Amino acid sequence: MKKFKLNRLEKKKLSKQFWLYPRSEDGTSRMAFPARKEEDYLAMKQVVLRSIGDESSTEKTERKLERQELDAEVFVSDQELRNIVNDVYASDYRSSSYETLIRAKKHKGTQVFYFNFINAYNKSKTKDSFLNVCCLATDFAKEKLKKYKTPKGKKSRKGYK
């Protein structure tokens, strides 16, 4: 009996994905290993198997359009931003989040997070889950601003005092 062999790159590509056979009558689905078993490989070539990680092109385009909507440039006044922050955050986090967003608005590298915050808030009026995106945008802006923070005074070199 001849041993089943695949090209190294193809084997690596196939082993990174989870493959399933179609559902049976009782609702279960059997897992397939096309990188190791020839019968599973042939079933994959005949498009019997489906990959869990595969996304249709419509899902990709929907996600891309949603990302473009969040990244659209929108500027609001500082007072309006204060009202939005008061609406989104609890009283403990309002001042630090507001200051972070003001700094993000002024810095070119973090303006995207500011836009994400404003656009996600506007979308949250129709969809609930976008308030989480507001919080994430502020957190990412805070992390990015830490990298851009300029040190006050000179830093001492290790070993020297």
N, C-alpha and C positions, 0 to 999 in steps of 0.2 A: 504494500500500500504506500502510495506516494504521500509525503509529508506536505501539509499546507504551508506555503510560504507566500509572504507579501513583501512588497517593496518597503524598505525601512521607514520612509517618510509617510507613506500611506498608512502603514500599521500604526505609527505614532499618532497620526491624525484621527484614525478611527478609534483608538483606545482612549482618547480624551473625551469622547462623547458617550452618552448613555443611549442605547438602542433598545426599542421595545417592539414586540410583535403586536399585531392588532388584538383588540380585546376579544375574549371568548364569550360564550353565552352567559356564563356566570359572572362576568364583569372583570375577570382577572386578566392580566397581561404578562407574558413571559419575557424575561430579559434576554437580549441577544448579545453575542460577543463576536462581531464580524472580524476583528483583528486576530482572533484565535481560532475560530471554527469556520471551516469552509462552507458548510450549509448556511450559516448565518450571513456570510459574505455574499453568497449567491442570492439569498433572500433580499439583502440590501440592494444589490444591483438590479433586482427585479422590482424594486420600490415596494416591497412588502413591509419592510421595517420602517419605523419612524424614529427620528432622533428627538430626545426631550429638549435639547438645547437649540434646535432649529427655530428660527423666527421667520415668519413670512415677511415678504417685502413690505406689505401694508403696515405691519407692526413697526418695522424700522422707520418707515416714512412718517407714521403718526408720532413716534417718539422724537424724530428729528424736528417735525413741525412744532411740537410742544416745547422743545428746547429753544427753538427760534423765538417763539412767543415769550418765553421767560427772559430771553436775552435782549429783547427789544429795548431801545433806549427810551427811558421815561424819567424825567426830572420833576420833582415836586418841591414845593416850598418847605422850609425848615419847620414851620408851624404845622403844616399838613403831615409831614413826616412824624412829628411828635404825636399827633393824634392817631396815626396809624400804629405807631409803636405802643401807645397806651391801650389801643384796642387789642393788639396781638399778645402782649406780654403781661405777666403778673407784675405787681408793683415792685417786687424785689429786683427785677431784671430790667426795668424800663430805662433807667438813666444810663447804665453801661451799654445797653443795646443801641440806644439813641446816639450816644457818642461814637460807637463803633460805626454805625451807618453814616454819620456825618463825615467821619474820616474816610470811609470807603467811597463816599461820593466825590471827595476831593482828589483821591489818589487814582491814577489811571489804571493801575494793575488790579484794583479791587472794585472798580465801578461795575463790573459784571454782577457782582454779588448784590450791590445796591439795586441794580435793575431787577435782578431775580426777586429780591424782597418786595419791591413795589408791584411788579407784575403778578407775583404769587398772591399778594394780598388782594389785588383786583380780581383774580380768578377765584379766590376763596369765597367770594360772595355767591358764586354759583356752585362750587364744589368744596366740600368740607376739608378734604385731605391736604389742601394747599396751604393751610396755616402751618403745617409741619415744614413745608418748603421754606416758608418765611424764616422759621427758626434756624433751619439748616443754613440758609444764605447768610444769616448773621454770624453763625458759628464759623463758617468758612472764611468770611471777611475778617473776623477776629484773628484767626490762625494766619491768614495771609499778611495781615498788617503787622503781626509780630516779626515776620521776616524782614519787612521794610523799615522797622523801627531803627532810628539812628541812635547810636550810643552817645551818652552824655559824657564828655571828657574822654581821655585816652584810656584804652584798655591796657592793663599791664600784661606783659608777656609771661608765659610760664617760666618759673625758675628765677625770675628777676623781681626784686622788690625795691 
